[in-house]
Every structure is written in C-alpha cells, then in structure tokens.
Amino acid sequence: PDLPPATLYVLYRFTESAAAKVEELQQRWASEHGLEGWRSQLASLAGWQRKVEGIGEELAELFAQHGALKNEILGPRKALENQLCQQIQNAAQAVLESVDQESDLRLGVRRLPVADYDKAADAVRERLNKLADEATLVDQVARRLETLAIQTQALIDRFSKEEQHDAA
C-alpha cells in the first residue's frame, strides 16, 4: 500500500519525536536521577534487617562467658539488644516512610534521609565496639579474680595443714 508523501512525513516526524522521548526517559531512569540514584541512595539501607539480627548474635557472643557479671556491669543483655535494635529500626523506618511510591517514581529521585540511618548504624556499631571492649575487660577481671581465688584457697589450705601439723 502506497501512502501519500504527507502521511509518510507525519509518521516520520511522529516516530522521530517518540524515539526522542523514549531516549530521554531511558537516560533519565538510567542515571543518578533514576533507578541508579535510588539504588545508590538505598544501598546502605539494604541490609538493615540483617544488621538487627546481627546485633542479637553479637551480644549473645559477648555475654557467653561471665554473663551474670556482665549483666551487672554492662547492663542486661536483652535491654541492650532492644535499645540498639530499636535505633536501627527507627532510622530505617524513617527512610522507608519518606518514600512515596506514586510521586517519587514519577518525579525522579529526591534526597532521602539515608544519612540519618547511616549515623544511627555508625552509632550502634560504635556502641557494640565499646561493649566488646568492656566485655573483654570484664572477662580479664573475672579471670584474674578466679586466679586470685585459687591462690587464696591454696594459701588457706596450706595454713590449715600447718596449723593441724603444729597442733599435733
């Protein structure tokens, strides 16, 4: 079927315009203002649930030895776990609540409060490192006390034997 030149010209211009728009959208969504932007902003948030689970595991490991003593000195393990997990959860929730699927996906990427999440995650990591250092000190003190108790018991036993020997 032969089309008149005017129709072919209109189709050509329409196709050219559509192709330009497709190219524009493709570039928009491929750049930092599109999907790549979302990916880069949300990268640190991606594993927040694993971080929360890791806190419990890390604290359980820290409290494995001399747990009762560490509960008294460092605080109850469960309370520490709840506090640290809550910090991560609250920060992650704030970021997730700031995302409005309808408007944000159409308008492109805007700045999300991911920095607040990163700060919270860093603060939790610092607190866990400090707790690990303190737990190590508690373990060292407990070992020294155990050694001192053994040495003291040996002295008591020795003096008891000497007294019994002198009394006989």
CORBELWO-V190591 format. One record per helix or strand of 2 or more residues. SS is the DSSP state (H for helix, E for strand). FROM is the first residue (numbers start at 0). TO is the last residue. If there is no record, write none. Layout:
<<SS	FROM	TO> <SS	FROM	TO>>
This chain:
<<H	4	29> <H	34	41> <H	47	61> <H	66	73> <H	76	96> <H	100	106> <H	113	166>>
